Amino acid sequence: MAHPNSTTATFLGDTCERTILEGAINRNLVLDIEYPKVYNRIMRHYEDRGVDFYGNVDEDYEILLDNLESDLYYECNP
C-alpha cells in the first residue's frame, strides 16, 4: 500500500514529467508558471491527501515542493 502522501504512478510514469518535477524541486523552473497543468494536478493530488495549504501563493508553493521532494526522493528510495 502506498504512503498516503506519496505521488502515484500517474505522476511518475512519464519520465518527462518526472524531469519537470525534479526541475521544480531544484528551483530550476517555476512549476505554476511554466507547467500550469502539471502544477494543478500536483496541487489537487496533495489537497486530496489532506495537505494543508494556507492561501499564500509563495508559502503554498514551498509546501507543495517540500511534499513533492519528500515523496520523490525519500518515499521512493527508502
N, C-alpha and C positions, 0 to 999 in steps of 0.2 A: 504494500500500500504506500502511496506517495505521501511525502510530508505535506501537511495541509497548506503550506505557503510555497511549495516548490512549483517551479514552472513546469508545465506539462509538455508532452511530446509535440503538441500543437505548436508551441512556441519554439522548440528546439529542433524540430525535424528539418528545417531548412537551414543549410549551412550559411547561406547569405544572411538570413535573419539573425542567426547567432553572431555573425560578424558585426552586424549593426548593433546588437545589444551590447557586445563587448566594447565597441567603439563608444557607446554612450557611457558605460561604466568607467571607461578610462578617460572620460571627458574629452574625447576627440571629436565628438559631434553632439548636437543638441537634438535629442530624440523627438521632442514635441514639435520642433520647427522643421527638421529635415525629413522626418518619417512620421507624420502625424497619425497615419492609420495604425502603424505598429505601436506607437505611444498609446493610442486609445485602447487597443486590445490589451496591452500590458496593464494599464490602469484598471480596466474592467476586471482583469484577472485577479489583481490584488484586492480590489474593493470587494469582489465576490468572496474572497477568502478572509475578509474581516480586517484587513489592514486599515488603520485609521488615518485619514488624510484631513488636514486642518483648513483647507481653503486658501492658504497662502501658496501661490504658484511656485515660488522658489523652494520653500520648505517641503512642499508635497513632492517636488521633483527629486529632492535629495532623499526623501523617504523611499520613493519609488526605486531610485538607483541603489540604495542600501539593501533593500529587499531583493532586488534583481541580482546584485552581486553575491549576496548570501546564497541565493538559490543556485546560481550558475556555477559558482566556484566552490562552495562548501558543502552543499547538499548533494551535488552530482559527483563530487570527488572526496568521499569520506576518508 
